[in-house]
Amino acid sequence: MKDDVNKRLCELLDAEPYETYNHLTGMFIENYPDFASSAGRIDLLQRLKEKGCVYEFLARFAFPADFVSFLLDDNGALARVALEFLEGKKCQEISLE
């Protein structure tokens, strides 16, 4: 589930996965940023800022305390909310065209 969220966020944010070499199989494996980790949550917010929608995303939270609880959650709550936001935004863009 977590990997699916990270993969989909990368698709929506135009972020490239990185490859690592697996010495046991002799193959390269695609890895996605872990947006549930401490550094990943900051990376997610930076990518939203680069995309130009971080303020719109932050406006979804009624109170700063709500946002802080998602930011401090180590189980990927912020990533899941960002995914819902971006997928909703994508649907709105398609309907406007």
N, C-alpha and C positions, 0 to 999 in steps of 0.2 A: 504494500500500500504506500509506504513512505517513498519507495523508489518510483512508483507511478506518479506521485505528486511532484517529486523533483524533476522527473522527465517531462511532464506536462508543463510545469513552470518554465523549464528551459525552452520548450517549443514556443510558448506564448511570449517570452521575453527575448527571443532570438539569441539565446545563449548556447554556445557550442559545448557539447560534452567533451571531456578530456579522456584520453586513452591511457591505460596502464598495461604493462606487459605482464602476463601471468606465466611464471616460470614453469609451473606444473603442466600446463596445457600447451605452452608455446604459442599462445594466441594473445592478441590485444583485446582488451575488454573496455567497452564504453562505460565511463563513470560520469555521474551527474553530481553537481554541487549538492551538498547536504544542507538544504535550507532550514532544517530543524536544529542544526547546531548553533552555538552562540555566534560564531563568525558567519555562518550561513544566513542567519536572520538579518544581520547588518548588510551582507551582500545582497539579499533580497530587496531591502529598502533602497539600497544604492541603485539597483537595476530598475526599480520602479521609478526612481527619480530620473534616471537617464531616459526612460521611456516617456517621461513627462506626465505621469499620473499618480505620483506619490501623495500629493495633497488631496486629490479626489479619493484615494484609498484611505487616507487618514480621516477624512470627513465621515467615513462610514461608522466610526466609533463615536458613540454619544458622549462619553466622558473619557478624559485622559487615563483614568484608572482602568477602563476597559482595554485600552490599547496596551497599557503596561502589563496587564495580566497575560495578554497574548504574546507580547515581546519576551516575557520571562519564562514562558512555557517551553519545556524541553522536549515536548512530544509532537511538535510540528503544527501547533494550532495556528500560528501566524502564517505558515506556508499554506495551510488549507484555506484560510480566509482569503489570502492573496489569490489563490487559484480560483476560488468562487468569484472574486471580484473581476479578475482578468477574463474569465470565461463569460461572465455577464457583460463585460465591456465589449468583448469580441462579438457577442450576439447583437448588441446595440449597434455596433459599427456595420454589421452585415445588413441589419434592417434599415439603416439610414441610406444605404447605397441603392 
